[in-house]
């Protein structure tokens, strides 16, 4: 599995990590060797040009990896426990995204406001659906049933739970 993000976030915020093209090249090699793959758009970060950035990453993903080799793609908006803001600010003084507007969720984590998360999720899900195989499991990491229903039109409980959804995405588990 690989974590993916908008090129601007990879370059500015994901310091000392492989670049987007390096990650996708490695994933492509693994797909060529017959491995099943997973990708994580997490954390999705609001930034200037986020729409174009995430669309670009999704197009590059499917240009680099055969869609049939991708079994899971998770999505998660930036969320953090309040203490992380101070730690991250000390360690990464150039990062500005912690100073955006957030709301405290029921789990005590700071999150983007619901309408902002919905906008980001809808764009990414719509773009992913253009390219992904029907059998690829798109899912949220740490989101409520309400968000699932608003974006996907269902919640995991409607499909036997997230574990069952993930299992069904694996070719040997399909019936």
C-alpha positions in Angstrom: 0.0 0.0 0.0 1.1 3.5 -0.7 0.1 6.9 0.7 -0.7 9.4 -2.0 -1.4 13.1 -2.0 -1.6 16.2 -4.1 1.9 17.0 -5.7 2.0 20.3 -3.8 1.5 18.5 -0.4 4.0 15.8 -1.3 6.6 18.5 -2.2 5.9 21.0 0.6 4.8 18.8 3.6 6.0 15.2 3.1 9.6 15.9 3.8 12.2 13.2 3.4 9.8 10.8 1.7 9.7 9.4 -1.8 8.1 11.7 -4.4 4.8 11.0 -6.1 6.4 9.6 -9.2 8.8 7.4 -7.2 5.8 5.9 -5.3 3.9 5.3 -8.4 6.8 3.7 -10.2 7.3 1.3 -7.2 3.6 0.5 -7.2 3.7 -0.1 -11.0 6.6 -2.6 -10.5 4.8 -4.4 -7.8 1.7 -4.6 -10.0 3.9 -6.0 -12.8 5.1 -8.7 -10.4 1.5 -9.7 -9.7 0.8 -8.1 -6.4 -2.5 -6.6 -5.4 -2.3 -3.0 -4.3 -3.9 -0.5 -2.0 -3.6 3.3 -1.8 -4.4 5.8 0.9 -5.3 9.4 0.2 -4.8 10.3 3.8 -4.5 13.0 5.0 -6.4 14.9 2.4 -5.3 18.5 2.9 -7.1 21.6 1.8 -4.7 23.9 0.0 -4.7 26.3 -2.9 -5.2 24.3 -6.1 -6.3 21.2 -4.1 -8.8 20.2 -6.8 -6.3 20.1 -9.6 -3.7 18.5 -7.4 -5.8 15.6 -6.4 -7.1 15.1 -9.9 -3.6 15.0 -11.2 -2.5 12.4 -8.6 -5.5 10.2 -9.5 -4.8 10.4 -13.2 -1.1 9.6 -12.6 -2.1 6.7 -10.3 -4.2 5.0 -13.0 -1.6 5.8 -15.7 1.0 4.0 -13.6 -0.9 1.0 -12.2 -3.5 -1.3 -13.9 -6.9 -0.6 -12.3 -7.5 -4.4 -11.9 -4.5 -4.6 -9.5 -5.9 -2.1 -7.1 -8.2 -3.7 -4.5 -8.6 -0.8 -1.9 -8.4 2.9 -1.9 -9.0 4.7 1.4 -9.7 8.4 1.9 -9.3 10.4 5.1 -9.4 14.1 5.6 -6.8 15.7 7.9 -7.6 15.1 11.5 -5.5 15.3 14.6 -5.6 15.3 18.4 -5.2 18.9 19.7 -1.8 18.2 21.2 -0.4 17.4 17.8 -0.9 21.0 16.6 1.8 22.2 19.0 4.2 19.3 18.3 3.8 19.7 14.6 4.2 23.5 14.8 7.5 23.0 16.7 8.8 20.3 14.4 7.6 21.8 11.1 7.4 25.6 11.5 6.9 26.1 7.8 3.7 24.1 7.7 0.6 26.3 7.7 -2.3 23.9 7.3 -2.7 23.4 11.1 -3.7 27.1 11.3 -6.8 26.6 9.0 -10.2 26.5 10.6 -11.1 23.2 12.2 -13.9 21.9 14.4 -13.6 19.4 17.2 -15.3 16.2 16.4 -17.1 13.8 18.7 -13.8 11.8 18.9 -11.9 14.8 20.2 -10.0 15.2 17.0 -9.8 18.5 15.1 -11.2 18.1 11.6 -12.2 20.3 8.6 -15.8 21.5 8.8 -18.2 18.9 7.5 -19.1 20.9 4.3 -15.4 21.2 3.5 -14.8 17.5 4.0 -17.8 16.6 1.9 -16.6 18.8 -0.9 -13.1 17.2 -0.9 -14.5 13.7 -0.6 -17.0 14.1 -3.3 -14.4 15.4 -5.7 -12.0 12.6 -5.0 -14.6 9.8 -5.1 -16.1 11.2 -8.4 -12.6 11.3 -9.9 -11.6 7.8 -8.6 -14.8 6.3 -9.9 -13.9 7.5 -13.4 -10.9 5.2 -13.4 -11.2 2.5 -10.7 -12.4 -1.0 -11.4 -15.9 -1.7 -10.1 -14.5 -4.2 -7.7 -12.1 -1.7 -6.1 -13.3 -0.9 -2.6 -13.3 2.8 -2.0 -13.7 3.6 1.7 -13.3 6.2 4.4 -10.9 6.1 7.2 -12.4 7.4 10.5 -15.6 9.0 9.1 -19.1 8.7 10.5 -22.0 6.8 8.9 -23.5 10.2 8.0 -20.5 11.2 5.8 -20.5 7.7 4.2 -24.2 8.0 3.3 -23.8 11.6 2.0 -20.9 10.7 -0.3 -21.4 7.0 -1.1 -25.1 6.6 -0.5 -24.6 3.8 2.0 -22.7 3.0 5.2 -20.5 -0.1 5.8 -23.2 -1.7 8.0 -25.4 -1.8 5.0 -22.9 -4.1 3.3 -21.9 -6.4 6.1 -19.3 -4.1 7.6 -16.0 -2.6 6.4 -14.1 -5.9 6.8 -16.6 -7.7 4.6 -16.3 -4.9 2.0 -12.5 -5.2 2.0 -12.6 -9.0 1.8 -15.0 -8.9 -1.2 -12.5 -6.6 -3.1 -9.8 -9.3 -3.0 -10.1 -11.6 -6.2 -9.8 -14.9 -4.3 -12.7 -13.8 -2.1 -15.1 -12.8 -4.9 -18.0 -15.1 -5.6 
